[in-house]
Amino acid sequence: MAKPAKLAHFVLRTSDIDRLADWYCSVLEARVVHRNKMISFATFDDEHHRIAFIDRGFKSGPEPESNGVDHVAFTYENLEDLLSTYVRLRDQGIVPQRTINHGMTTSMYYSDPDGNRIELQVENFTDAQEAVDFMNGPIFEANPIGVLFDADELVERFDAGVPEEELVRQGES
């Protein structure tokens, strides 16, 4: 069987394409590649589109307690990129709902204007197998969700020169 080569894009239904497209373009430093009254396409890399917004005429968003997609995650190259994005967004008044170190990732969760959630994250291990090993170890077994952290404190510690390996470590393995 063949497997997908990559995750191509996701599409959100909304009653305000412009507001949602502007929010995602700001958060992801993306650009709109096509926009009309019914649909808008945006990308943040060399792909023709990574996210789209479609107006289906709904006036309300998904119910947070119903089944469906919980969130979509975006990975940054390194902790510096994640933290500089946090600061940029914080200074625009866009703050995460929750910041959590899952062990394999250091993550910040945001809600878009329609209530959809996205995760901005950085990998805590340099190798995927190390992350899998962590997930099968005692720390993750005891707490598979992770530990909350203060993003401003993490920025301060990063700016003070604390090594990245120490900043993203969750407990002792």
The 8 nearest C-alpha neighbors of each residue, nearest first, counted from 0:
[[1, 2, 3, 4, 5, 6, 7, 8],
 [0, 2, 3, 4, 5, 6, 7, 8],
 [1, 3, 4, 0, 5, 6, 7, 8],
 [4, 2, 5, 1, 6, 7, 0, 8],
 [3, 5, 2, 6, 7, 1, 8, 0],
 [6, 4, 3, 7, 2, 8, 46, 49],
 [5, 7, 8, 4, 3, 9, 49, 50],
 [6, 8, 5, 49, 9, 48, 46, 50],
 [9, 7, 49, 50, 6, 48, 10, 51],
 [8, 10, 50, 51, 49, 11, 7, 6],
 [9, 11, 51, 50, 52, 12, 8, 53],
 [12, 10, 52, 53, 51, 13, 9, 50],
 [13, 11, 53, 54, 52, 55, 10, 14],
 [14, 12, 54, 15, 16, 53, 11, 57],
 [13, 15, 54, 57, 58, 56, 16, 55],
 [16, 14, 13, 18, 17, 19, 54, 20],
 [17, 15, 19, 18, 20, 52, 13, 14],
 [16, 18, 20, 19, 15, 21, 39, 22],
 [17, 19, 21, 15, 16, 20, 22, 112],
 [18, 20, 22, 16, 21, 17, 23, 15],
 [21, 19, 17, 23, 22, 18, 16, 24],
 [20, 22, 24, 18, 19, 23, 17, 25],
 [23, 21, 19, 25, 20, 24, 26, 18],
 [24, 22, 26, 20, 25, 21, 27, 19],
 [25, 23, 29, 21, 28, 27, 22, 26],
 [24, 26, 22, 28, 23, 27, 21, 29],
 [25, 27, 23, 24, 28, 22, 88, 29],
 [28, 26, 29, 24, 23, 25, 43, 22],
 [29, 27, 24, 25, 26, 43, 30, 23],
 [30, 28, 43, 24, 27, 42, 41, 25],
 [29, 31, 41, 42, 24, 32, 43, 28],
 [30, 32, 41, 33, 40, 42, 29, 34],
 [31, 33, 41, 40, 30, 34, 42, 48],
 [34, 32, 40, 39, 31, 35, 41, 38],
 [35, 33, 39, 38, 40, 31, 32, 36],
 [34, 36, 37, 38, 39, 33, 16, 40],
 [35, 37, 38, 34, 54, 16, 39, 53],
 [36, 38, 54, 35, 53, 39, 55, 16],
 [39, 37, 53, 52, 35, 34, 36, 54],
 [38, 40, 34, 52, 51, 33, 35, 53],
 [39, 41, 51, 33, 32, 31, 48, 50],
 [42, 40, 31, 48, 30, 32, 50, 49],
 [41, 43, 48, 49, 29, 30, 44, 47],
 [42, 44, 29, 28, 30, 27, 41, 45],
 [45, 43, 46, 42, 29, 47, 49, 48],
 [44, 46, 47, 43, 42, 48, 49, 29],
 [47, 45, 48, 44, 42, 49, 43, 7],
 [48, 46, 42, 45, 49, 32, 41, 44],
 [49, 47, 42, 41, 46, 50, 40, 8],
 [50, 48, 8, 42, 7, 41, 9, 46],
 [51, 49, 9, 8, 41, 10, 48, 40],
 [50, 52, 40, 10, 39, 41, 11, 9],
 [53, 51, 11, 39, 38, 10, 12, 16],
 [52, 54, 38, 12, 37, 13, 55, 11],
 [53, 55, 37, 13, 14, 56, 12, 38],
 [54, 56, 57, 53, 12, 13, 14, 37],
 [55, 57, 54, 14, 58, 13, 12, 53],
 [58, 56, 14, 55, 59, 13, 54, 60],
 [57, 59, 14, 56, 60, 13, 15, 55],
 [60, 58, 57, 61, 14, 113, 13, 62],
 [59, 61, 113, 62, 114, 58, 13, 57],
 [62, 60, 63, 59, 65, 114, 115, 113],
 [61, 63, 65, 64, 60, 66, 59, 114],
 [64, 62, 65, 61, 114, 66, 69, 115],
 [63, 65, 62, 66, 61, 67, 69, 68],
 [66, 64, 62, 63, 67, 61, 68, 69],
 [65, 67, 64, 68, 63, 69, 62, 61],
 [68, 66, 69, 65, 61, 63, 64, 62],
 [67, 69, 70, 66, 71, 115, 116, 65],
 [68, 70, 67, 116, 71, 115, 66, 117],
 [71, 69, 116, 117, 68, 72, 118, 115],
 [70, 72, 117, 118, 116, 73, 69, 68],
 [73, 71, 118, 117, 119, 70, 74, 120],
 [72, 74, 119, 118, 120, 75, 71, 117],
 [75, 73, 120, 121, 119, 72, 76, 122],
 [74, 76, 121, 77, 81, 120, 80, 73],
 [77, 75, 80, 74, 121, 78, 81, 122],
 [78, 76, 79, 80, 75, 121, 81, 122],
 [77, 79, 81, 80, 121, 82, 163, 76],
 [78, 80, 82, 77, 81, 83, 157, 76],
 [81, 79, 83, 78, 77, 82, 84, 75],
 [82, 80, 78, 84, 79, 83, 75, 85],
 [81, 83, 85, 79, 84, 80, 78, 86],
 [82, 84, 86, 80, 85, 81, 79, 87],
 [85, 83, 87, 81, 82, 86, 88, 80],
 [84, 86, 82, 88, 83, 87, 89, 81],
 [87, 85, 89, 83, 84, 88, 90, 82],
 [88, 86, 84, 90, 85, 89, 83, 91],
 [87, 89, 93, 91, 85, 90, 86, 84],
 [90, 88, 86, 92, 93, 94, 91, 87],
 [89, 91, 87, 88, 92, 86, 93, 85],
 [92, 90, 88, 89, 93, 87, 94, 86],
 [91, 93, 89, 90, 94, 88, 87, 86],
 [94, 92, 88, 89, 91, 95, 90, 109],
 [95, 93, 89, 92, 96, 88, 109, 85],
 [96, 94, 109, 108, 97, 107, 98, 93],
 [95, 97, 109, 108, 94, 98, 110, 107],
 [96, 98, 108, 95, 107, 99, 109, 147],
 [99, 97, 107, 147, 148, 106, 108, 95],
 [98, 100, 147, 106, 146, 148, 101, 105],
 [99, 101, 105, 146, 145, 102, 106, 104],
 [102, 100, 145, 104, 103, 144, 99, 105],
 [103, 101, 169, 104, 100, 145, 168, 123],
 [102, 104, 123, 130, 101, 122, 124, 133],
 [105, 103, 122, 123, 101, 102, 121, 106],
 [104, 106, 100, 121, 120, 101, 99, 167],
 [105, 107, 120, 99, 119, 98, 104, 100],
 [106, 108, 98, 119, 118, 95, 97, 120],
 [109, 107, 118, 95, 97, 96, 117, 98],
 [108, 110, 95, 117, 96, 116, 118, 111],
 [111, 109, 116, 114, 115, 117, 112, 108],
 [110, 112, 114, 115, 113, 116, 109, 22],
 [111, 113, 114, 19, 110, 22, 115, 18],
 [114, 112, 111, 115, 60, 13, 19, 110],
 [113, 115, 110, 111, 112, 116, 60, 61],
 [116, 114, 111, 110, 113, 117, 70, 112],
 [115, 117, 110, 70, 109, 111, 114, 108],
 [118, 116, 71, 70, 109, 72, 108, 110],
 [117, 119, 72, 108, 107, 71, 73, 120],
 [120, 118, 73, 107, 106, 72, 74, 108],
 [121, 119, 106, 74, 105, 75, 73, 118],
 [120, 122, 75, 74, 105, 104, 77, 78],
 [121, 123, 104, 124, 103, 105, 120, 74],
 [124, 122, 104, 103, 167, 121, 105, 125],
 [125, 123, 126, 122, 130, 129, 103, 127],
 [124, 126, 123, 127, 122, 129, 130, 128],
 [125, 127, 129, 128, 124, 130, 122, 123],
 [128, 126, 130, 129, 131, 125, 124, 132],
 [129, 127, 131, 130, 126, 132, 133, 124],
 [128, 130, 132, 126, 127, 131, 124, 133],
 [131, 129, 133, 127, 103, 128, 132, 124],
 [132, 130, 128, 134, 133, 129, 135, 127],
 [131, 133, 129, 135, 130, 134, 128, 136],
 [132, 134, 136, 130, 135, 131, 129, 139],
 [135, 133, 131, 139, 132, 136, 130, 140],
 [136, 134, 132, 133, 131, 139, 140, 137],
 [135, 137, 133, 134, 138, 139, 132, 140],
 [136, 138, 140, 139, 141, 135, 172, 133],
 [139, 137, 141, 140, 136, 142, 172, 170],
 [138, 140, 143, 142, 134, 141, 137, 136],
 [141, 139, 137, 138, 142, 143, 136, 135],
 [140, 142, 138, 139, 137, 143, 136, 144],
 [143, 141, 139, 144, 140, 145, 138, 146],
 [144, 142, 139, 145, 140, 141, 101, 134],
 [145, 143, 142, 101, 146, 139, 100, 99],
 [146, 144, 101, 100, 143, 142, 99, 102],
 [145, 147, 100, 99, 148, 101, 144, 169],
 [146, 148, 99, 98, 100, 145, 149, 97],
 [149, 147, 99, 98, 150, 146, 100, 153],
 [148, 150, 152, 151, 153, 98, 147, 99],
 [151, 149, 153, 152, 148, 154, 98, 85],
 [150, 152, 154, 153, 149, 155, 86, 156],
 [151, 153, 155, 149, 154, 150, 156, 148],
 [154, 152, 150, 156, 151, 155, 157, 149],
 [153, 155, 157, 151, 152, 156, 158, 150],
 [156, 154, 152, 158, 153, 157, 159, 151],
 [155, 157, 159, 153, 158, 154, 161, 152],
 [158, 156, 154, 160, 159, 161, 155, 153],
 [157, 159, 155, 160, 156, 154, 161, 153],
 [160, 158, 156, 157, 161, 155, 154, 162],
 [159, 161, 157, 158, 162, 156, 163, 155],
 [160, 162, 157, 156, 159, 163, 166, 165],
 [163, 161, 165, 164, 160, 166, 157, 156],
 [162, 164, 166, 165, 167, 161, 78, 157],
 [165, 163, 162, 166, 167, 168, 123, 124],
 [164, 166, 168, 163, 162, 167, 161, 169],
 [167, 165, 163, 164, 168, 162, 161, 153],
 [166, 168, 164, 165, 123, 163, 169, 105],
 [169, 167, 165, 166, 164, 170, 102, 123],
 [170, 168, 102, 167, 171, 100, 146, 101],
 [169, 171, 168, 172, 138, 102, 146, 167],
 [170, 172, 169, 138, 168, 137, 133, 102],
 [171, 138, 170, 137, 136, 133, 169, 139]]
